[in-house]
């Protein structure tokens, strides 16, 4: 072990860099060297932030709203968040039971850092967002990964949840719609999970609802605290403006939960980053309380893209993709490609090899499923214009057709 590693916090030393950002860095390096790359790796809407939201940010700057805010966020924004939860999720909460953070990731980090002691367990259904296990690791906890295969629609079952719970279990992390699979839990599926959770009062639940508004085929979104009010005192419901309003760079996430937890998270944030950007908070308030037609427009576009991408992926030999119900990701099995060789002679011994070959030989950037806890799969983010998506899918199809056994 090097001297540098010897000086690092041991939890940080054991954590891994984000696989998604590693791919993004590779794409940037390839483009710098002159390569033409279509990137399907980043989980970021390609639309501009709605105009009225941008205007609110500009107005905040011009009116001098550029100073520190309260650690937990502007009261007006927290009131708007409370109204959003009541209007859209049937959760009647006091504005003081909300917290504004520097992005959704900080909501998760604050919650786990405020509650985990070394050895505490966090149940994470796989496939999972790449940061979940690393945040648990950084907070001194232990991830209990529960594989959820295509046979269950990539969703956690009550039996598997029951089997994963121990006396050390502190949290269950749920993400619906899911990154990376696009899976959406129905009301009945969540209700079945709550029956298990009610029997284990030591288990907290973090409901990551960041893709709430990106849900297709007229499905109804529900969140676990809405489904089972008896769990309300154990649930942190997390959301943000990044995905729904194309505001990834504004860095505003928020959550609601029991007052003791919100207070603890605020205390931690006060010693960490303090409040979120004042300008971004004013913009987020405009997003949550202003016109919502942007959501309908983007949802329609993403559903159209989903239909085309899934159709083309399923036409490529060696790939198979379930139809995602939400978010903007397709999670395609590449099992039929494993063991084959590319035209340049690269042997595909796993999904990471497939992803690397797609980038190097087809000029298409994706992310390997093993980074999300389930292989062999590739994750494709279809948050890209229709023309580029068509070119990317054609390139993927040609790549698959030209593989040799």
N, C-alpha and C positions, 0 to 999 in steps of 0.2 A: 504494500500500500504506500502511496506517495505521501510526502510531507503535507501537501495540500489537502489530501483526503483526511489525513490525521487531524487536521484542524477544523474540519467540518462537523456540524451537528450530525449525529449518527443517523437520525431519521432522514435528514436531507441527503446524506451520502448514499442512503439506500434507495432513494426515490429516483425514478427515471424521467428523462425529458419527455415532453409531449410528442407522441408519434405523429400527430397531425402537423404540428409545427416543424418537425424534422422534414416531413415531405414538402411543406411550403418553402422551407429553406433550400431544399434541393431544386425545387422549381425555379426559385429566384436565381440560384447559381447557374442553372442550365440556360435560362433566358439571358443572363449577363454574358454568357459565352456565345450567344447568337442563336440558340436553339428555339424553335417554335413549339411551345408547349400549351396544351389545353388543360387547365387545372380543374379537376373535379374533386379536389381535396379539402377545400375550405368550407366550413359551415357558416357561410355568410350570404345573406340575400344580396342579389346583384342590383336591386332597385335603389334609387336615391331615397333618402329620408324625406317624408312628406313635407311639402312646402310650408304648411302652416307651423310645423314643428321647427323647421329651420328658422323661420321668421321669429318664433318665440325665443330661440337661442340668441339671435341677433339683437332682438329687443332687450333681452336681459343684459347684454353687453353694453348697449347704448344707454341704458338707464342706470348703469353702475352697479348691477347685481353681480358683482365680481369678488365678493369677500367671503370669508369663512361662513359656513352655515352651521346649524346644530349638527352634532355628530350623527344623530339618527336621521337627519334630513329636514328639509323645510317643512314646516307644519302644513302648508297648503298642499304640498305634494303628498305627504302622509295621509292627509284627509282624502285626497284624490285616489290614493291607493286603497284606502278603506272602502270608498264608494265603489271602486272597480270590483273588489272582492264581493261586495254585496250584490252588485248589479249582475255580474257575470258568473259568480260561483256560489251564490246563496250563502255566503259566509258573512255574518253580521259581526264586524270587529270594530273596536275603538281605534281611532287613529294612533293612539299611544301603543297599540299592539302591533305596529308596523315598524319596519326599519328599511332605510335606503342605503344601499352599498355601492361600491365602485365595481359594478358589474355583477352578474348572477353568480360568478365563481366565488366572489368574496362572501356572498350570503352563505354558501355551502361551507366555505373555509371557516368563517366565523362560528357557525353552529357547531361544527365538529371540534374546532379548537377549544371552544368554551365548555365542552361536555365530555370529551374523551380523556380517559386516563390510560396509562400504558397497559396493554393487554385487553382493553375493551374491544369488542367485536362489532363490526359493521357488515351487515348482509348486503351484498351487491349482486343483483341479477345480471348475468352475462348473456348477450353482449351489453356492454356498459360504455358510457362516455369515458374516454381515456383518462380524464383527470380524477375520477372518483377514487380509485385505489391509491393514487399518489397523494391526494389530499389526506386520506385516512392515514397513510404512512407518515406524512409530515406531522400529523397531529398525535402520533404515538399509538394509534389504534391498529387493529389487525383486520384485514379484509377477509370476509368469508364469501367466496365467489360461488354463486349458484348457477350452473349452466342452464340456459333456457333455449332449447333448440327450435328448429323450424316446425317440429311436430306440435309444439304448443304456441306457434305463432310468435316465438321469441319472448314469451311472457311467463312470469313466475306463477307457479301453481300453488294452491294452499298446502298441498302435501309437501312440496319442496320447501316452502317457507317454514312449515312446522319442523321439518327435519333439520333445518339450518339453525334454528334458535337454540341457544344454550344459556346458562346462567350468566355468561359474560356478554351476551348480546346487548348492545346499547342503542343501535340505530338500524333501520331498514331504509335504503335509498331506492326510491321509485321514480322513474322517468317516463312520462307519457304525455304526448307522443315521444317515441324513443329516438335518441341518437345512439346507435347508428342504424337501427332497423326500420324506423317509422311505425313501429307497433303501437297500438292504442288500446288501453285497458277500457273495457266496457263497464257500465255500472255494476252488472252482476259479477263480473270478474273481480272488481275491487271489493264488492261486498263479501265475496268468499274469502278474500285475504283479510278483511277486517275481523271476521269471525275467529281467525287464528290469533290476530293481534290482541283482541280483547282478552284472551286467556293468558297474555304475557304482559302484564302492566309495566314491566321494566323497559320495554322496547319503545323507543321514539321512532317517528317516521318523518323522513324528509321527502316531500313531494316536489320534484323538479318539474314544473309546468311551463318551462320556457318556450316550448313549441305549441302552447295551448291553442293558438288561433290558426295554426297550420294543420288543419284536420279536414279530411276529404270525404267525398261520397255521402254528404249530408249526415255524417256521424255526429253524435252529441258528445261534447267533451264534458267529463266529470272529474272531479278531484277527490281524493280519499276523505278529506275532512268534511266535504259536502255529503258524501255517501253515508258516513257513519259519524254523526255528531258526538257520540260518546268517546271518540278518539280525539276530539278537538284539543284537549289539554296535552296531547302528546304529539301533535303534528305541526311541523314547520312547513308552510306552503310557500314555495319559492317561485318567483317569476321575474320578468324584466322586460325592457322595451327593445332589446337588441334584435330579436327575430321577427316579432310581430310588426314592428314599425321601421325595420331596416336602420337601426340605430346602434350597430355594433361598436362603432368608435366613440360613441357618447358615454359609454361605460356606466350604465345605470341598471342595477338589479334591485329587487326589493323582496320582502317576505313578511309573513304574518305568522304568529304562533303564540304560545302561552307567554304571559308577561314576564315570568322569571327568565325564560330563555331569551326573549328580545332584550331585556335589560342586560343580561350577561354578554350578548353579542355586541350591544352598544358599548359596554365597558371595554371589551377587547378592541373594537374598532377605534375607540377614542385614544388608545395607546398605539395604534397601528398606522392608520391612514387619516384619521379624523373623517369629516364629512366628505361626501362625493362633490364633484365639480358643481358649483352654484349654477353655472350656465346650463350644464346638462340637466340639472334638476328642473329648471324652468322649462326646458324643451320637453322633458319627460311628462311634466304636468300637462302641457299642451297635447301631447300624444294621448294620454289617458282620458282627458276630459273633452277633447275636441272631436272633430269629425272622424268617423271610423271607416269611411269608404275605402281607404287604402288597404285595409285588411281583406276586404272582399275581392279587390282587384288582384292582390298578390296571391291570395289563396287560389283563385281561378287559374292564374298563370302557372302556379306550382303543380296543380292537379293535371293540367294539360301536359306539362313537361314530364311529370311522373308517368303518365300513360304511355307517352312516346318512348321514354327511356326504358321502362320495363319491357315493353314490347320488343325493342331492338335487342336488349340484353338476352331475352329468352330465345331469340333467333340465332344467337352466337353459339356455335358448338362448344360444349364444355361448361357453359354458364347456365345457372338457373336462379331466378329471382322471384320471391314472393311479392305480391303487390303491397307496398307500404300504405298504411292508412293515414299517415300524417308526417310532419316535418318535411325536409327536402332531401332525404337520403334514400338510396336503393342499396340494399345489402344482398349482394349476389353471391351464391355459392360458386366457387371456382374449382370444386373437387374434380370436375372433368378435365381440368388442365394439368393437374398434378401428375408428374411423371413424364410429361412431354418435353420436347426441345424446341426452342425458337429457331427462326431462320438463321440467326447469328451463332447458333450453337449453345445457347444458354439453357441449362437443364432446370426445369421448374420443380423444385423439391418442396415447395410450400407456398402459402399465399403471399408472403413477403417477397419471394422470388418472382411471383407473378406481377406484383405491383412494380417492382424494380424494372422488370423487363418491359412492362407497358410504358413506363416513363422513358426508358432508354431507346426502345425500338419502335414504339407507336406514338410517342410524343403526348401521352395522356397520363396525367397524374391522378392516382387514386390512393386509398389508404387500406392497408392489409387488415383483415378481420382479426388476426391474432392480437393486434394492438387493442382491440375492443373486447378481448377475452373469449373469442370463438373463431375457430378456423376450420376449414379453409374458405374464407370469404374475402370479398373486396367491397369497400364502401365507396359509393359514388354519390357525390353531392351534386344534385341537379339544379343548383342555384346559379344558373348561367343562361344566357340568351339561347333561343331556340336554334339558331344557325350553328353556334359553337357546340351545342349539345349533339346536334345531328352529326357534325364532323367527328366529334369524339366517339360517339357510338359506332359510326362507320369504321373508325380506326381500331376500336376494340374488336369489332366483328372480324375485320381483316386479320388482325393479330391471331385470333382464335382459329380461323380457317387455315392459316398457314403453319400451324404447329405440327410437329412430327412426333410420332410415337418413338 
